[in-house]
Amino acid sequence: MCAFTVLFLCYYCWFSGFWFLYFNRVLTFTLISEIRMNFVRRMSCSISGFVKKDLEMSNEYFEYCISMSSPLHPSIVNLLQSTKEELGNKLVSSVQVLMLNQFIIKLISAQKVLDIGVYTGASSLASALVVPPEGKVYSLEKSIKFAQIAQENFKKYEVSDRINLIIGDASKSLEHLCQEGHSGTFDFSYIDADKTNYPTYFNLSLQLLRQGGVLAVDNTLFKGKVFDLDNRVGQQIDNANKTFISSGAVDVLLLNIGDGYTLMRKR
């Protein structure tokens, strides 16, 4: 065999091996990517009934974050989906906010919870599912219509024994709780009601929370309108945020999730 033939065969073997390894790596990478994408697609389908808030619309990692988080209880998922189908998207809670509420309630071992603004009951249901058997959720709702809907949902999902539904103006209901001797006894308070009264709900919640208790407020970026001087609700939220941070009574953390979510710890 001549030297040229030997060199040719060596080059041929090297060239063939190079492309074999190259295509093998490309194929492997493609298969792994496809497996990952199929997984995310399956998880996305499982949460397709959830409503995305404004800030979540542009978050390319939203579905992935949800799929890699402990799932919501099926009863919460069913309630969110039925609310969306029957009443539309406008007031449906953010999935991540409900997850965070539950996570915090578990983390601080909360037994006594305030839920200000009930709507169809998703946030109250989420809280009731994670408080201990002796725990109680005090749910405040102004609308008789939504209070009745929420009450039916509480019965349907068998949490009525853990929820004290109070119908009427939330400010007066909170003041009444203070007068009844509940001040300093609540572990966790969640505010998702009319935005004008956020500062009032904040101050009354502080009275009711124990030292070290946690207060969470939803919609604190309000569709990104907190910088819009012409948006009335955006300016109300901005005013509330300034009230929180300047109070001196709480440690504050505003998170860019859902429609804006603020966590506070009573000092």
C-alpha positions as CSV (number, residue, x, y, z in Angstrom):
1,M,0.0,0.0,0.0
2,C,1.5,3.3,-1.1
3,A,2.0,6.3,1.3
4,F,-0.6,8.3,-0.5
5,T,-3.3,5.6,0.1
6,V,-2.4,5.4,3.8
7,L,-2.6,9.1,4.2
8,F,-5.9,9.2,2.3
9,L,-7.4,6.4,4.6
10,C,-6.2,8.2,7.7
11,Y,-7.7,11.5,6.5
12,Y,-10.9,9.7,5.6
13,C,-11.2,8.1,9.0
14,W,-10.5,11.4,10.8
15,F,-13.0,13.2,8.6
16,S,-15.7,10.6,9.0
17,G,-15.2,10.4,12.8
18,F,-15.3,14.2,13.1
19,W,-18.7,14.5,11.3
20,F,-20.0,11.4,13.1
21,L,-19.3,13.0,16.5
22,Y,-20.6,16.4,15.3
23,F,-24.0,15.0,14.1
24,N,-24.2,12.8,17.1
25,R,-23.9,15.8,19.4
26,V,-26.3,17.8,17.4
27,L,-28.9,15.0,17.5
28,T,-28.4,14.5,21.2
29,F,-28.9,18.2,21.9
30,T,-31.9,18.3,19.6
31,L,-33.5,15.4,21.4
32,I,-32.8,16.8,24.9
33,S,-34.2,20.2,23.8
34,E,-37.4,18.5,22.4
35,I,-37.9,16.6,25.6
36,R,-37.6,19.7,27.6
37,M,-40.0,21.6,25.4
38,N,-42.5,18.8,25.5
39,F,-42.4,18.8,29.3
40,V,-42.9,22.6,29.4
41,R,-45.7,22.3,26.8
42,R,-47.5,19.6,28.9
43,M,-47.1,21.8,32.0
44,S,-48.3,24.8,30.1
45,C,-51.4,22.9,29.1
46,S,-52.1,22.0,32.7
47,I,-52.1,25.7,33.6
48,S,-53.8,27.0,30.5
49,G,-56.9,27.8,32.5
50,F,-55.0,30.3,34.6
51,V,-55.2,34.0,33.8
52,K,-52.0,35.9,33.2
53,K,-51.7,39.3,34.8
54,D,-50.3,42.2,32.8
55,L,-46.7,41.8,34.1
56,E,-46.9,38.0,33.4
57,M,-47.8,38.5,29.7
58,S,-44.3,39.5,28.8
59,N,-42.5,37.0,31.2
60,E,-41.2,34.2,29.0
61,Y,-40.3,32.2,32.1
62,F,-43.8,32.3,33.7
63,E,-44.9,28.8,32.6
64,Y,-41.6,27.3,33.5
65,C,-41.6,28.9,37.0
66,I,-45.1,27.5,37.6
67,S,-44.2,24.1,36.3
68,M,-41.2,24.0,38.6
69,S,-43.2,25.0,41.7
70,S,-45.3,23.0,44.0
71,P,-48.8,22.9,42.4
72,L,-51.9,24.5,43.7
73,H,-54.5,22.2,45.2
74,P,-57.0,21.0,42.5
75,S,-59.9,22.7,44.3
76,I,-58.1,26.1,43.8
77,V,-57.5,25.3,40.2
78,N,-61.1,24.4,39.6
79,L,-62.3,27.6,41.3
80,L,-60.0,29.8,39.3
81,Q,-61.1,28.2,36.1
82,S,-64.8,28.3,36.9
83,T,-64.5,32.0,37.9
84,K,-62.8,32.8,34.6
85,E,-65.5,31.0,32.6
86,E,-68.4,32.5,34.5
87,L,-67.2,36.0,35.3
88,G,-64.3,36.7,33.0
89,N,-60.6,37.5,33.7
90,K,-60.7,40.9,35.4
91,L,-60.6,40.0,39.1
92,V,-59.1,36.5,39.0
93,S,-56.2,36.1,41.3
94,S,-52.6,35.5,40.1
95,V,-51.5,31.9,40.5
96,Q,-48.1,32.9,41.9
97,V,-49.7,35.3,44.4
98,L,-51.9,32.4,45.7
99,M,-48.8,30.2,45.8
100,L,-46.9,32.8,47.8
101,N,-49.7,33.3,50.2
102,Q,-49.9,29.6,51.0
103,F,-46.1,29.4,51.2
104,I,-45.9,32.2,53.7
105,I,-48.8,30.9,55.8
106,K,-47.0,27.6,56.1
107,L,-43.6,29.2,56.7
108,I,-44.8,31.3,59.7
109,S,-47.2,28.6,60.9
110,A,-50.1,31.1,60.7
111,Q,-53.2,30.1,62.5
112,K,-55.2,33.3,62.2
113,V,-55.5,34.9,58.8
114,L,-57.2,38.0,57.4
115,D,-58.4,38.0,53.8
116,I,-59.6,41.5,52.7
117,G,-61.5,41.3,49.4
118,V,-62.9,37.8,48.8
119,Y,-64.6,37.9,45.3
120,T,-65.4,34.3,44.5
121,G,-63.2,32.9,47.3
122,A,-60.0,31.7,45.7
123,S,-57.6,33.5,48.2
124,S,-59.7,32.5,51.2
125,L,-59.8,28.9,50.0
126,A,-56.1,28.9,49.4
127,S,-55.5,30.2,53.0
128,A,-58.0,27.8,54.5
129,L,-56.4,24.8,52.9
130,V,-53.0,25.4,54.6
131,V,-53.9,26.7,58.1
132,P,-54.0,24.0,60.8
133,P,-57.3,22.3,61.8
134,E,-57.7,24.8,64.6
135,G,-56.9,27.8,62.3
136,K,-59.3,30.4,61.1
137,V,-59.5,32.7,58.1
138,Y,-61.5,35.9,58.5
139,S,-62.8,36.8,55.0
140,L,-64.1,40.3,54.4
141,E,-66.3,41.0,51.4
142,K,-68.5,44.1,50.8
143,S,-70.6,42.6,47.9
144,I,-73.5,40.4,49.0
145,K,-73.5,38.8,45.6
146,F,-69.9,37.7,45.7
147,A,-70.1,36.8,49.4
148,Q,-72.9,34.3,48.5
149,I,-70.9,32.9,45.6
150,A,-67.9,32.5,47.9
151,Q,-69.9,30.9,50.6
152,E,-71.2,28.3,48.1
153,N,-67.6,27.6,47.0
154,F,-66.4,27.2,50.6
155,K,-69.2,24.6,51.2
156,K,-68.4,22.9,47.9
157,Y,-64.7,22.5,48.8
158,E,-65.4,21.7,52.4
159,V,-63.6,24.6,54.1
160,S,-66.5,26.4,55.7
161,D,-65.5,25.4,59.2
162,R,-62.2,27.2,58.8
163,I,-63.6,30.4,57.3
164,N,-65.5,33.2,59.0
165,L,-67.1,35.2,56.2
166,I,-67.9,38.8,57.2
167,I,-70.1,40.8,54.8
168,G,-70.0,44.6,54.8
169,D,-67.6,47.5,54.4
170,A,-64.1,46.2,55.1
171,S,-63.0,49.3,57.0
172,K,-65.8,49.0,59.4
173,S,-65.4,45.2,59.7
174,L,-61.7,45.7,60.6
175,E,-62.5,48.4,63.1
176,H,-65.1,46.0,64.7
177,L,-62.5,43.3,64.9
178,C,-60.2,45.7,66.8
179,Q,-63.1,46.6,69.1
180,E,-63.8,43.0,69.8
181,G,-60.3,42.4,71.1
182,H,-58.6,40.9,68.1
183,S,-55.8,43.4,68.0
184,G,-52.3,41.9,67.8
185,T,-53.7,38.3,67.3
186,F,-53.5,37.8,63.5
187,D,-50.5,36.1,61.9
188,F,-51.1,37.0,58.2
189,S,-53.2,39.6,56.4
190,Y,-53.8,39.7,52.6
191,I,-55.3,42.8,50.9
192,D,-56.9,42.6,47.5
193,A,-59.8,45.0,47.6
194,D,-60.7,48.5,46.4
195,K,-57.5,50.4,45.8
196,T,-58.7,53.7,47.3
197,N,-58.8,52.3,50.8
198,Y,-55.4,50.4,50.7
199,P,-53.8,52.8,53.2
200,T,-56.8,52.3,55.6
201,Y,-56.7,48.5,55.2
202,F,-53.0,48.7,55.8
203,N,-53.2,50.7,59.0
204,L,-56.1,48.5,60.4
205,S,-54.3,45.3,59.5
206,L,-51.2,46.6,61.4
207,Q,-53.4,46.9,64.5
208,L,-54.7,43.4,64.1
209,L,-51.3,41.7,63.3
210,R,-49.0,40.4,66.0
211,Q,-45.4,41.6,66.1
212,G,-43.6,39.6,63.3
213,G,-46.9,39.1,61.5
214,V,-46.9,39.3,57.7
215,L,-49.0,41.6,55.5
216,A,-49.3,41.0,51.7
217,V,-50.9,43.4,49.3
218,D,-51.8,42.6,45.7
219,N,-51.8,44.8,42.6
220,T,-49.1,47.1,43.9
221,L,-47.8,47.8,40.4
222,F,-51.3,48.0,38.8
223,K,-50.6,47.1,35.2
224,G,-47.4,49.2,35.3
225,K,-49.5,52.4,35.7
226,V,-47.9,53.6,39.0
227,F,-45.8,56.1,36.9
228,D,-48.8,57.3,34.9
229,L,-50.0,60.6,36.4
230,D,-53.2,60.4,34.3
231,N,-54.2,57.0,35.6
232,R,-56.4,57.5,38.7
233,V,-56.0,53.9,40.1
234,G,-52.3,53.9,39.3
235,Q,-51.8,57.0,41.4
236,Q,-53.9,55.5,44.2
237,I,-51.6,52.5,44.3
238,D,-48.5,54.7,44.1
239,N,-49.9,56.6,47.1
240,A,-50.5,53.4,49.0
241,N,-46.9,52.2,48.2
242,K,-45.5,55.4,49.6
243,T,-47.7,54.9,52.7
244,F,-46.2,51.5,53.2
245,I,-42.6,52.4,52.8
246,S,-42.8,55.6,54.9
247,S,-44.8,54.1,57.8
248,G,-41.7,52.9,59.8
249,A,-43.8,50.1,61.2
250,V,-42.9,47.4,58.7
251,D,-40.2,45.9,56.6
252,V,-41.3,46.2,53.0
253,L,-40.5,44.2,49.8
254,L,-42.3,45.0,46.6
255,L,-42.1,42.1,44.1
256,N,-42.5,42.3,40.3
257,I,-44.8,39.3,40.0
258,G,-48.5,39.0,39.2
259,D,-49.7,42.6,39.0
260,G,-47.3,43.6,41.7
261,Y,-47.1,42.0,45.1
262,T,-45.9,43.7,48.3
263,L,-44.8,41.7,51.4
264,M,-44.4,43.4,54.7
265,R,-43.3,42.2,58.2
266,K,-44.6,44.1,61.2
267,R,-41.7,45.3,63.3
